[in-house]
Amino acid sequence: MMSIPTRTLNDGLVIPATGFGTYKLTENEGYESIASAIRAGYRLIDTAALYGNEAEVGRAIADSGIDRDEFIITTKLRGRALGFDETMMAFEESRRLLGIDVVDIFLIHWPLPWLNRYVDSWKAMIELTDDGLIRSIGVCNFPVQHLQKLIDTTGVTPSINQIELHPYFPQAELRAFHEAHGILTESWSPLGRGTELLAEPVIVAAAQAHGVSPAQAVLRWH
């Protein structure tokens, strides 16, 4: 069983610092992969409506024999569900597929600013949180201006912004905004895309100097 440190969100929710992403893990093979990750010790499980595997995630958690309260389940609102009423309906569908009463973390997957609906979705998520159906709300892939608009319009700051983040794409300005506003930076694709990053000479050299793998060196950078 792995030992995983924790992070505390701005709303008080404590989550593992490392989670298991489930993108492209669908059907029986996806279920087995998720179940294996749970057996290995992962308790933060990240899914999304867009991934088409909320049912597999819910089933793997239910079948694990581990108390539901030990898990932090993250799912995400897909772009076509932006809007107040649409968010309410999409949330209920995610909750049904996951087979849970309360979603630990609910995120807006993309802002899609040309639709001008992400603030309406945020207002719906605030209401769902007030109703006790979501423990923590945040976003994914939001730049500074869209984060600022959420805060200025509603007074509620996202707990998380899940973004692409790795040594090739360090996102210093956005991370500084997060730090200033108490938003946790959560990385998707922490090892980059493909294997190019792990073959980068400076990373390979750092890994060799410390007797670790290139992937471990990158995770320490995070």
ChimeraX attribute file (.defattr): number of C-alpha atoms within 10 A of each C-alpha:
attribute: neighborCount
match mode: 1-to-1
recipient: residues
	/A:1	8
	/A:2	8
	/A:3	9
	/A:4	13
	/A:5	9
	/A:6	11
	/A:7	13
	/A:8	13
	/A:9	16
	/A:10	16
	/A:11	14
	/A:12	11
	/A:13	14
	/A:14	12
	/A:15	20
	/A:16	17
	/A:17	12
	/A:18	18
	/A:19	21
	/A:20	15
	/A:21	17
	/A:22	22
	/A:23	14
	/A:24	13
	/A:25	20
	/A:26	19
	/A:27	13
	/A:28	10
	/A:29	12
	/A:30	18
	/A:31	21
	/A:32	16
	/A:33	17
	/A:34	25
	/A:35	20
	/A:36	14
	/A:37	18
	/A:38	20
	/A:39	14
	/A:40	11
	/A:41	14
	/A:42	22
	/A:43	23
	/A:44	21
	/A:45	22
	/A:46	18
	/A:47	27
	/A:48	22
	/A:49	20
	/A:50	16
	/A:51	15
	/A:52	18
	/A:53	23
	/A:54	26
	/A:55	20
	/A:56	25
	/A:57	29
	/A:58	22
	/A:59	17
	/A:60	21
	/A:61	23
	/A:62	16
	/A:63	10
	/A:64	13
	/A:65	8
	/A:66	13
	/A:67	9
	/A:68	13
	/A:69	9
	/A:70	10
	/A:71	17
	/A:72	20
	/A:73	24
	/A:74	21
	/A:75	24
	/A:76	24
	/A:77	24
	/A:78	19
	/A:79	18
	/A:80	13
	/A:81	19
	/A:82	26
	/A:83	19
	/A:84	18
	/A:85	13
	/A:86	15
	/A:87	25
	/A:88	18
	/A:89	12
	/A:90	18
	/A:91	25
	/A:92	13
	/A:93	14
	/A:94	24
	/A:95	19
	/A:96	14
	/A:97	18
	/A:98	24
	/A:99	17
	/A:100	15
	/A:101	12
	/A:102	15
	/A:103	23
	/A:104	21
	/A:105	23
	/A:106	26
	/A:107	24
	/A:108	27
	/A:109	24
	/A:110	18
	/A:111	22
	/A:112	16
	/A:113	11
	/A:114	7
	/A:115	11
	/A:116	11
	/A:117	16
	/A:118	26
	/A:119	21
	/A:120	18
	/A:121	22
	/A:122	26
	/A:123	18
	/A:124	20
	/A:125	24
	/A:126	17
	/A:127	15
	/A:128	21
	/A:129	19
	/A:130	11
	/A:131	10
	/A:132	13
	/A:133	19
	/A:134	19
	/A:135	18
	/A:136	24
	/A:137	25
	/A:138	24
	/A:139	24
	/A:140	22
	/A:141	17
	/A:142	20
	/A:143	15
	/A:144	14
	/A:145	9
	/A:146	16
	/A:147	23
	/A:148	16
	/A:149	14
	/A:150	18
	/A:151	15
	/A:152	11
	/A:153	11
	/A:154	13
	/A:155	10
	/A:156	14
	/A:157	19
	/A:158	25
	/A:159	24
	/A:160	22
	/A:161	25
	/A:162	21
	/A:163	21
	/A:164	20
	/A:165	20
	/A:166	20
	/A:167	15
	/A:168	13
	/A:169	10
	/A:170	12
	/A:171	14
	/A:172	10
	/A:173	11
	/A:174	18
	/A:175	19
	/A:176	14
	/A:177	16
	/A:178	19
	/A:179	12
	/A:180	9
	/A:181	16
	/A:182	16
	/A:183	22
	/A:184	19
	/A:185	20
	/A:186	20
	/A:187	17
	/A:188	16
	/A:189	13
	/A:190	18
	/A:191	23
	/A:192	18
	/A:193	12
	/A:194	8
	/A:195	10
	/A:196	10
	/A:197	19
	/A:198	20
	/A:199	12
	/A:200	12
	/A:201	11
	/A:202	12
	/A:203	20
	/A:204	18
	/A:205	15
	/A:206	15
	/A:207	18
	/A:208	13
	/A:209	10
	/A:210	10
	/A:211	11
	/A:212	12
	/A:213	16
	/A:214	22
	/A:215	19
	/A:216	16
	/A:217	21
	/A:218	20
	/A:219	14
	/A:220	8
	/A:221	11
	/A:222	14
